[in-house]
C-alpha cells in the first residue's frame, strides 16, 4: 500500500472514531442525563429544554452525515485485503446506516411532533416523550456498536498504516 493510501486509511479511521465517539456521547447524555428531564417536561419548557439540544445535535449530525458515511466506505475499500479491518469497516458502515435510517424513519416523526407544536396537552406530551426515550434506546445501543466497530477498525488496521513514513 502506498503512503497516500495509508494516510487516507488512517484519516478515515480517525474521522470515524471521532464521529462515533461524538454520537455515542450525544446518546449517552440524552439517555442517562437528559432522559429524566425530558420525561418530566411541561409544555412551556418544550421549546427550550427539548428543542435547543435536539435541534443543535440534529443540525450537527446533518452536517457530518456525508463524511461519517464516506469514511467507513473508504475503510472497506482500503481494508478489503485485511479480514479484521474489513469486518470492522462493514460493522461500522452497517451501524451508521442503521443510526441514519432509525433517525429518519423512527425519531424524526416524533421530533417533528414535539418541535412543531402538534403536542398540545401535558398527558400527550408525557406519552410522546416516553415514546421518544424508548425509541432512543435503539440509537444508544447502535451508537455503542458504531463506536466499538470504529475503534476495532483503528486497532485492526495497523497493517494498513505500516506504509506511513
C-alpha positions as a Markdown table, in Angstrom:
| # | Residue | x | y | z |
|---|---|---|---|---|
| 1 | Unk | 0.0 | 0.0 | 0.0 |
| 2 | Unk | 1.3 | 3.4 | -0.9 |
| 3 | Unk | 1.9 | 6.1 | 1.7 |
| 4 | Unk | -1.0 | 8.2 | 0.3 |
| 5 | Unk | -3.5 | 5.3 | 0.7 |
| 6 | Unk | -2.1 | 4.5 | 4.2 |
| 7 | Unk | -2.7 | 8.2 | 5.2 |
| 8 | Unk | -6.2 | 8.0 | 3.7 |
| 9 | Unk | -7.0 | 4.9 | 5.7 |
| 10 | Unk | -5.7 | 6.5 | 8.9 |
| 11 | Unk | -7.5 | 9.7 | 8.4 |
| 12 | Unk | -10.8 | 7.9 | 7.5 |
| 13 | Unk | -10.4 | 5.8 | 10.6 |
| 14 | Unk | -9.8 | 8.9 | 12.8 |
| 15 | Unk | -12.8 | 10.6 | 11.3 |
| 16 | Unk | -14.9 | 7.6 | 12.0 |
| 17 | Unk | -13.7 | 7.2 | 15.6 |
| 18 | Unk | -14.3 | 11.0 | 16.1 |
| 19 | Unk | -17.8 | 10.7 | 14.7 |
| 20 | Unk | -18.7 | 7.5 | 16.6 |
| 21 | Unk | -17.3 | 9.0 | 19.9 |
| 22 | Unk | -19.4 | 12.1 | 19.4 |
| 23 | Unk | -22.5 | 10.1 | 18.5 |
| 24 | Unk | -22.1 | 7.8 | 21.5 |
| 25 | Unk | -21.5 | 10.9 | 23.7 |
| 26 | Unk | -24.7 | 12.5 | 22.5 |
| 27 | Unk | -26.7 | 9.3 | 23.0 |
| 28 | Unk | -25.2 | 8.8 | 26.5 |
| 29 | Unk | -26.1 | 12.3 | 27.5 |
| 30 | Unk | -29.6 | 12.0 | 26.1 |
| 31 | Unk | -30.3 | 8.7 | 27.7 |
| 32 | Unk | -28.7 | 8.9 | 31.1 |
| 33 | Unk | -28.7 | 12.7 | 31.8 |
| 34 | Unk | -31.5 | 14.3 | 29.8 |
| 35 | Unk | -34.0 | 11.4 | 29.9 |
| 36 | Unk | -35.3 | 12.2 | 33.4 |
| 37 | Unk | -35.6 | 15.9 | 32.4 |
| 38 | Unk | -37.3 | 15.0 | 29.1 |
| 39 | Unk | -39.8 | 12.7 | 30.9 |
| 40 | Unk | -40.7 | 15.5 | 33.3 |
| 41 | Unk | -41.1 | 18.3 | 30.7 |
| 42 | Unk | -44.0 | 20.7 | 30.8 |
| 43 | Unk | -45.4 | 22.2 | 27.6 |
| 44 | Unk | -44.0 | 25.6 | 28.4 |
| 45 | Unk | -40.5 | 24.0 | 28.6 |
| 46 | Unk | -40.6 | 22.1 | 25.4 |
| 47 | Unk | -39.4 | 24.9 | 23.1 |
| 48 | Unk | -36.2 | 25.3 | 25.2 |
| 49 | Unk | -35.3 | 22.3 | 27.3 |
| 50 | Unk | -36.1 | 19.8 | 24.5 |
| 51 | Unk | -35.9 | 21.8 | 21.3 |
| 52 | Unk | -32.5 | 23.5 | 21.8 |
| 53 | Unk | -30.3 | 20.5 | 22.4 |
| 54 | Unk | -32.2 | 18.2 | 19.9 |
| 55 | Unk | -32.1 | 20.9 | 17.2 |
| 56 | Unk | -28.4 | 21.5 | 17.7 |
| 57 | Unk | -27.5 | 17.8 | 17.7 |
| 58 | Unk | -29.6 | 17.2 | 14.6 |
| 59 | Unk | -28.1 | 20.1 | 12.8 |
| 60 | Unk | -24.5 | 19.0 | 13.7 |
| 61 | Unk | -25.2 | 15.3 | 12.7 |
| 62 | Unk | -26.8 | 16.6 | 9.4 |
| 63 | Unk | -23.6 | 18.5 | 8.6 |
| 64 | Unk | -21.4 | 15.4 | 9.5 |
| 65 | Unk | -23.7 | 12.9 | 7.6 |
| 66 | Unk | -21.6 | 12.7 | 4.4 |
| 67 | Unk | -18.2 | 12.5 | 6.0 |
| 68 | Unk | -19.4 | 9.9 | 8.5 |
| 69 | Unk | -20.9 | 7.9 | 5.7 |
| 70 | Unk | -18.0 | 8.1 | 3.3 |
| 71 | Unk | -15.3 | 7.3 | 5.9 |
| 72 | Unk | -16.3 | 3.6 | 6.5 |
| 73 | Unk | -16.8 | 3.1 | 2.8 |
| 74 | Unk | -13.3 | 4.2 | 2.2 |
| 75 | Unk | -12.2 | 1.9 | 5.0 |
| 76 | Unk | -14.0 | -1.0 | 3.4 |
| 77 | Unk | -12.3 | -0.3 | 0.1 |
| 78 | Unk | -8.8 | 0.1 | 1.6 |
| 79 | Unk | -9.1 | -2.7 | 4.2 |
| 80 | Unk | -10.6 | -5.3 | 1.8 |
| 81 | Unk | -7.4 | -7.4 | 1.9 |
| 82 | Unk | -7.3 | -7.4 | 5.7 |
| 83 | Unk | -10.0 | -9.6 | 7.2 |
| 84 | Unk | -10.4 | -7.9 | 10.5 |
| 85 | Unk | -10.1 | -4.4 | 9.1 |
| 86 | Unk | -12.8 | -5.2 | 6.5 |
| 87 | Unk | -15.1 | -6.8 | 9.2 |
| 88 | Unk | -14.9 | -3.8 | 11.4 |
| 89 | Unk | -15.4 | -1.4 | 8.5 |
| 90 | Unk | -18.5 | -3.3 | 7.4 |
| 91 | Unk | -19.8 | -3.2 | 11.0 |
| 92 | Unk | -19.1 | 0.5 | 11.3 |
| 93 | Unk | -20.9 | 1.2 | 8.0 |
| 94 | Unk | -23.9 | -1.0 | 9.0 |
| 95 | Unk | -24.2 | 0.6 | 12.4 |
| 96 | Unk | -24.0 | 4.1 | 11.0 |
| 97 | Unk | -26.6 | 3.3 | 8.3 |
| 98 | Unk | -28.9 | 1.9 | 11.0 |
| 99 | Unk | -28.5 | 5.1 | 13.0 |
| 100 | Unk | -29.3 | 7.2 | 10.0 |
| 101 | Unk | -32.3 | 5.2 | 8.9 |
| 102 | Unk | -33.6 | 4.8 | 12.5 |
| 103 | Unk | -33.4 | 8.6 | 12.9 |
| 104 | Unk | -35.1 | 9.3 | 9.6 |
| 105 | Unk | -37.9 | 6.7 | 9.9 |
| 106 | Unk | -38.4 | 6.5 | 13.7 |
| 107 | Unk | -37.1 | 9.5 | 15.5 |
| 108 | Unk | -37.7 | 12.4 | 13.1 |
| 109 | Unk | -41.5 | 11.9 | 13.1 |
| 110 | Unk | -41.6 | 12.0 | 16.9 |
| 111 | Unk | -39.2 | 15.0 | 16.9 |
| 112 | Unk | -41.5 | 16.8 | 14.4 |
| 113 | Unk | -44.5 | 16.2 | 16.7 |
| 114 | Unk | -42.6 | 17.7 | 19.6 |
| 115 | Unk | -41.0 | 20.6 | 17.8 |
| 116 | Unk | -43.9 | 21.8 | 15.7 |
| 117 | Unk | -46.5 | 22.3 | 18.4 |
| 118 | Unk | -48.5 | 19.2 | 17.4 |
| 119 | Unk | -48.5 | 18.1 | 21.1 |
| 120 | Unk | -51.0 | 20.3 | 22.9 |
| 121 | Unk | -51.6 | 18.9 | 26.4 |
| 122 | Unk | -49.5 | 17.5 | 29.2 |
| 123 | Unk | -50.7 | 13.9 | 29.0 |
| 124 | Unk | -49.9 | 13.8 | 25.3 |
| 125 | Unk | -46.5 | 15.3 | 26.0 |
| 126 | Unk | -45.7 | 12.7 | 28.6 |
| 127 | Unk | -46.7 | 9.9 | 26.2 |
| 128 | Unk | -44.8 | 11.3 | 23.3 |
| 129 | Unk | -41.7 | 11.8 | 25.4 |
| 130 | Unk | -41.9 | 8.2 | 26.7 |
| 131 | Unk | -42.1 | 7.2 | 23.0 |
| 132 | Unk | -39.1 | 9.3 | 22.2 |
| 133 | Unk | -37.0 | 7.9 | 25.1 |
| 134 | Unk | -38.0 | 4.3 | 24.3 |
| 135 | Unk | -37.0 | 4.7 | 20.6 |
| 136 | Unk | -33.8 | 6.5 | 21.5 |
| 137 | Unk | -32.5 | 3.4 | 23.3 |
| 138 | Unk | -32.1 | 1.7 | 19.9 |
| 139 | Unk | -29.9 | 4.6 | 18.9 |
| 140 | Unk | -27.9 | 4.4 | 22.1 |
| 141 | Unk | -27.1 | 0.7 | 21.6 |
| 142 | Unk | -26.4 | 1.2 | 17.8 |
| 143 | Unk | -24.1 | 4.1 | 18.7 |
| 144 | Unk | -22.3 | 1.7 | 21.1 |
| 145 | Unk | -21.8 | -0.8 | 18.3 |
| 146 | Unk | -20.8 | 2.0 | 15.9 |
| 147 | Unk | -18.1 | 3.2 | 18.4 |
| 148 | Unk | -16.8 | -0.3 | 19.2 |
| 149 | Unk | -16.5 | -1.1 | 15.4 |
| 150 | Unk | -14.8 | 2.2 | 14.7 |
| 151 | Unk | -12.2 | 1.6 | 17.5 |
| 152 | Unk | -11.9 | -2.0 | 16.3 |
| 153 | Unk | -11.0 | -0.8 | 12.8 |
| 154 | Unk | -8.5 | 1.6 | 14.2 |
| 155 | Unk | -6.8 | -1.2 | 16.1 |
| 156 | Unk | -7.1 | -3.9 | 13.4 |
| 157 | Unk | -6.0 | -1.5 | 10.7 |
| 158 | Unk | -2.4 | -1.2 | 12.0 |
| 159 | Unk | -1.3 | -3.2 | 8.9 |
| 160 | Unk | -2.8 | -0.6 | 6.7 |
| 161 | Unk | -0.7 | 2.3 | 8.0 |
| 162 | Unk | 2.6 | 0.4 | 8.2 |
| 163 | Unk | 3.4 | 2.2 | 4.9 |
| 164 | Unk | 3.3 | 5.6 | 6.7 |
| 165 | Unk | 6.7 | 7.4 | 6.6 |
